Amino acid sequence: MHRISRLFSALSLALVLPAAAATELPAPVDQPYAGTLTLALDLTDAPKKVFRVAETIPVTPGPLTLYYPKWIPGEHAPSGPIQNVTGLVIKANGKQLAWRRDLREMYAIHLDVPPGVKQLDLAFQFLSPGDGGAFGASASSTPKLVDMEFNQVAFYPAGHYTRQITIAPSVTLPAGWKFGSALEVVSQSGATTQFKPVTFNNLVDSPLIAGAHFNRVDLDPGAKVPLHLNVVGDGADDVKLSDKQLAGQRAVVQQTLKLFGAHHYGRYDFLLTLSDHTGHFGLEHHQSSDDRLPANFFTDDTMHTLAASLMPHEYVHSWNGKFRRPADLWTPTFMEPMQDDLLWVYEGLTDYWCGVITARSGLWSAAQYRDSLASIAAAMAHRTGRGWRSLQDTADAAPLTYFGGGGWINWRRGTDFYPEGQLLWLDVDTQIRELSHNKHSLDDFARAFYGIDSGSYVTKTYTFDDVVATLNQVQPYDWAKFLRQRLDYTGTELPEHGIERGGWKLVYTDQPNDMDKAMEKVRHGVNLAYSLGLSAGSNGQIFDVQWDGPAFKAGLVPGLTIVAVNGKDYSPDALKDAVTAAKGSGAPVELLVKNVDTFSTYRVDYHDGLKYPHLVRATGKDLLGDIATARK
């Protein structure tokens, strides 16, 4: 008590805490907020992972609640990184005001605006994470670059739809750095750029990348609607595309436009960050995409092949997820919980089309597209967790599954609405083709559902019934039953059959397909999920164990470290050699394993050899070949 009283006695009389720290938050109204907010972002210390913010908010006297964005579109969870906001000082007419965080809603702060005050001046820092975390809570700056999301660096007044709040942003960069963003430039003075005022929701939807090594290329030369690829990297050579790579990215644009038959942006900017020192992911935006990949994406053919589908995925989201959005995922502000029940459309259908477009654009060959499908089908066929958890539940629980722990992924299931979503929509596509005798396809659904109001980027929401109705418009069928049978299914079988209907079948051989081989090379590990029943890294750490598989029955679990195989030092090749040697024999695979500081020997009784997935031609028309063929 004494220490608290000393603290309060030292405070200025101006710092009188608001009376209520847990109040009813104001309901948002769809009416313009009076005045324009300003945001001055100073990134000159971004190499030190410090973003400095000065923000002004027009106000009237009385109680006021400010929000920090909580539910971030595309992250599908209450993931706004408010824990990285520091040094928040709010002033009115030069005097510091007290504020207090709401006790029930941690992303809301309350304060009282004194009489005669028309504007609040906020100053704070956002401390960019050094490592760990996901999306906007992952590392986003290095000595040579920064990747910044505006939801990280702005508060906004409660009580209004964010589309009714206008804000004028500016950014100051380190000397010599160049930037890419979908925001429109008004003026530039030295290292500071002033952008055109935008609504707050569009500010959050318009990230910015900048760096000392920057490259900007036109992906649709001569087009009326500008479309560019902006690249920043830690090295000058990392940001350069080969002529072949540039042709592939341009083909992605053309094949996507042919698929949908319309566009939903005034301009579009791919924002690509290439670094080994930032998070790696993609996040969609209406007129841009925040794509973060390893530094060697353009300089290593294996990495380029493996990651080739990321930018097509995020580009498709401009149509599927941003323009057309599930009704439960549209909210008037960034505070209302988003409901993720239709993520198997939002993400699953996007993932399906990103694979298709990657093949149609030539970034993948038809064989590589089939290898990708084979790897997905094998992983989903071995999802032991399907016995208790439906595909629908993986979407419903997305705020948990996105940020769940590692290990046991086959049993707990994670964001399976992405990979199994691909198989679900391949099932739909091949069913349409079969029912219509190949006169119609999911491409027709794309144009009917997304190819409307070209040029508009005003969100149009949809429901499950809307999806079903459009499918019936393309090809009459009981699509509601078809989808629900697969979405709600629990059991041991993979419920999707698009690969078989597409003229192919999944088989296993002792040789990895090219995509799996590339994955093992990049991850420096080994995936024996379909044989020994585990996957492990080059250092022997066990990533995952198949529930009820051979390794599981021997007592192995994720997180342990394999030290030796059959009495010899561990390596991925040594483990594969041991599985091969045990085929047809009675001797188990013997593993010396470390658990923290304890060593134990485990004997895995498995004798069927290595197993890797492949697609081989079956009967019927090659619909997969048709699906992967470029559109004229």
C-alpha positions, 0 to 999 in steps of 0.5 A, spaced: 500 500 500 505 504 501 509 503 494 502 505 491 500 511 495 507 514 493 506 512 486 500 516 486 502 522 489 508 523 484 503 523 478 500 530 475 494 532 477 492 532 470 492 524 470 486 523 474 484 516 472 477 514 468 472 512 473 470 506 470 475 501 467 470 496 465 464 499 461 459 497 456 463 498 449 459 503 444 455 500 439 458 502 432 454 506 427 454 506 420 455 514 420 461 518 418 466 520 424 467 527 424 474 530 422 480 526 419 485 522 423 492 523 422 498 518 422 505 519 422 509 513 422 517 514 423 520 507 421 527 510 421 529 505 427 525 499 424 532 496 423 532 496 431 525 493 431 522 500 433 516 503 429 515 510 432 508 513 432 504 520 432 497 520 431 491 525 432 484 524 433 479 529 432 474 529 439 469 532 443 469 533 450 466 527 455 468 520 455 471 516 450 473 509 448 479 508 443 480 501 440 486 497 438 485 493 432 483 486 435 480 481 429 485 482 423 482 480 417 485 474 414 488 472 420 482 469 422 483 470 430 483 475 435 491 476 434 492 484 433 499 484 437 497 489 442 502 486 447 508 490 442 505 497 443 509 501 448 510 508 451 503 510 450 502 517 451 495 521 450 495 529 450 490 534 449 492 541 448 499 539 451 497 536 457 498 529 458 491 525 460 490 519 464 487 512 460 485 506 463 485 499 459 478 496 459 478 490 464 474 485 460 476 488 453 484 488 453 484 492 446 479 498 449 482 504 453 478 509 456 479 516 458 475 523 459 476 528 454 477 535 458 472 541 456 475 545 450 479 539 447 478 538 440 484 533 438 488 528 442 495 527 440 497 520 441 505 518 441 507 511 442 512 505 439 510 498 436 516 494 438 517 489 432 518 482 434 525 479 434 522 472 433 517 467 434 509 469 433 505 468 427 503 473 422 503 481 425 506 478 431 512 475 427 519 478 426 518 483 420 524 488 420 531 487 419 537 492 418 535 492 410 528 492 410 521 492 414 514 489 412 509 493 416 501 492 417 498 498 419 493 495 424 500 494 428 500 502 429 494 505 429 488 506 434 481 508 432 475 511 436 469 506 438 462 507 436 463 508 428 464 503 423 471 503 421 469 504 413 466 511 416 473 513 419 477 517 415 485 517 416 491 521 413 497 517 413 504 518 412 511 514 413 518 516 414 523 511 412 531 510 413 535 514 408 535 511 401 530 506 402 524 505 397 517 502 398 511 499 395 504 499 398 497 500 395 496 506 398 496 512 393 502 517 394 500 525 395 507 528 396 514 526 398 519 530 401 525 527 403 524 521 406 517 522 408 511 520 404 504 523 405 499 518 402 492 520 400 487 519 406 483 513 406 478 510 411 480 506 417 478 499 414 482 500 408 488 503 411 489 496 415 488 493 408 494 496 405 500 494 408 507 497 406 514 494 405 520 498 404 528 496 404 535 498 401 534 493 396 528 494 392 525 492 385 519 493 382 516 490 376 510 491 371 506 484 371 501 487 366 504 492 361 500 496 358 493 494 362 489 500 364 489 497 371 496 498 374 499 491 377 506 490 380 510 486 384 514 490 389 520 486 392 525 487 398 530 483 400 536 483 405 541 482 399 541 486 392 541 479 388 535 476 392 530 481 389 532 480 382 527 475 377 529 471 371 526 472 365 523 465 366 520 467 373 517 474 371 514 470 365 511 466 370 508 471 375 505 475 369 502 468 367 499 468 374 495 475 373 493 473 366 490 466 368 487 469 374 483 474 370 481 469 365 478 464 371 474 470 374 473 474 368 473 481 372 477 484 377 476 487 384 481 493 385 483 500 382 490 497 382 494 491 385 501 490 388 504 484 390 508 486 396 514 480 397 519 480 402 525 475 401 529 474 408 531 468 412 530 473 418 522 475 418 516 470 419 514 466 412 507 467 410 502 470 406 496 475 408 491 477 403 489 484 402 484 487 397 489 491 393 495 488 395 498 482 398 503 481 404 507 475 402 514 473 406 518 468 403 525 465 404 531 469 401 533 464 396 526 464 393 528 467 386 535 464 387 534 457 388 530 453 383 527 448 389 525 453 393 522 457 387 518 451 386 516 449 393 513 456 394 511 458 387 503 457 389 503 463 395 503 469 391 497 466 386 493 464 393 494 471 396 492 474 389 486 469 388 483 472 395 482 479 392 476 475 389 475 470 394 475 473 401 476 480 400 470 482 394 466 476 396 466 474 403 463 470 408 457 474 412 460 471 418 467 474 417 464 481 415 464 485 421 463 493 422 470 494 426 476 490 428 473 488 435 467 484 433 468 476 433 469 473 426 466 466 425 470 462 421 465 456 419 466 458 411 473 458 411 473 451 407 470 456 402 474 462 403 481 458 404 479 452 401 477 454 395 482 459 394 487 454 396 484 449 390 485 455 385 492 457 387 494 450 385 490 450 379 493 457 377 500 455 379 499 450 374 496 454 368 501 459 369 507 454 368 510 455 375 508 448 376 508 443 370 502 438 370 506 433 373 508 437 379 501 439 380 499 432 380 505 431 385 502 436 390 495 433 390 498 426 391 502 429 397 496 433 400 491 426 399 496 422 402 497 427 408 489 427 409 488 420 408 492 419 414 489 424 418 487 420 424 484 425 427 478 425 422 476 419 427 473 424 432 474 431 428 470 433 422 473 438 417 467 443 419 470 443 426 477 445 423 474 451 420 469 453 426 475 453 431 480 456 426 482 461 432 485 455 436 487 451 430 491 457 427 495 458 434 495 451 436 501 448 439 506 443 434 506 436 434 500 430 434 498 434 428 495 428 424 491 426 431 489 433 433 488 436 426 490 443 424 488 448 419 486 442 414 480 446 411 486 449 407 489 442 404 483 438 405 479 444 402 483 443 396 481 436 395 473 438 397 473 443 391 477 438 386 471 433 388 466 439 386 470 440 380 470 433 377 463 432 379 460 438 375 464 436 369 462 429 370 454 431 371 455 436 365 459 431 360 465 436 361 460 442 358 461 445 365 466 446 371 468 450 377 471 455 372 463 457 371 462 457 378 468 462 379 465 467 373 458 467 376 460 468 383 466 472 383 466 475 376 461 481 377 461 488 378 468 488 375 472 494 378 468 494 385 472 492 391 466 494 396 465 487 399 459 483 398 458 477 403 455 470 402 452 464 406 452 457 405 446 457 401 449 462 396 454 458 395 449 452 394 445 456 389 450 458 385 453 451 384 446 449 382 446 455 377 452 452 374 450 444 374 443 442 378 445 437 383 444 436 391 450 440 393 448 442 400 448 434 401 454 433 397 458 438 401 455 437 408 456 429 407 464 431 406 464 437 411 461 433 417 464 426 416 468 423 421 471 416 420 477 413 417 476 414 410 478 420 406 471 423 404 473 426 397 474 423 391 476 428 386 482 425 384 479 418 382 473 421 378 479 425 375 482 419 372 488 418 377 489 414 383 493 415 389 499 409 390 505 409 394 512 407 392 519 407 395 521 413 392 519 420 394 515 424 388 519 430 386 515 435 391 516 431 397 523 430 395 524 438 394 520 439 401 525 434 405 531 438 401 528 444 404 526 442 411 533 438 411 529 432 414 525 426 413 518 424 412 516 417 414 509 418 416 506 413 411 511 408 413 515 408 420 509 413 422 514 419 424 517 425 421 524 428 423 529 433 422 536 433 420 538 433 428 533 428 429 528 432 433 521 428 432 516 433 429 510 428 429 508 421 430 502 418 427 497 416 432 496 409 433 502 408 427 508 403 428 512 409 431 507 410 436 506 403 438 513 403 440 512 409 445 515 415 440 512 421 441 513 428 438 519 432 441 524 427 442 530 426 439 533 420 435 540 420 437 542 413 433 539 408 428 541 401 429 547 403 433 549 408 428 549 416 428 542 418 426 541 422 419 535 422 415 538 417 410 540 412 416 533 412 418 531 411 411 536 405 410 534 402 416 526 402 414 529 399 407 533 394 411 527 392 415 523 390 409 521 383 409 525 381 415 523 380 423 528 385 426 525 392 428 528 398 427 532 400 433 532 407 435 536 410 441 532 416 443 533 422 448 528 425 452 531 431 455 537 428 459 534 421 459 536 416 453 532 410 451 532 405 446 525 404 442 524 398 437 519 399 432 516 393 429 515 395 422 517 391 415 513 394 409 519 399 407 518 406 405 512 409 402 511 415 398 505 418 395 504 418 387 498 419 382 498 414 377 493 414 371 487 410 372 481 409 368 476 415 365 478 422 362 484 425 364 480 431 368 486 433 372 490 434 365 484 439 363 484 442 370 491 444 369 491 446 362 492 454 361 486 458 358 487 461 352 
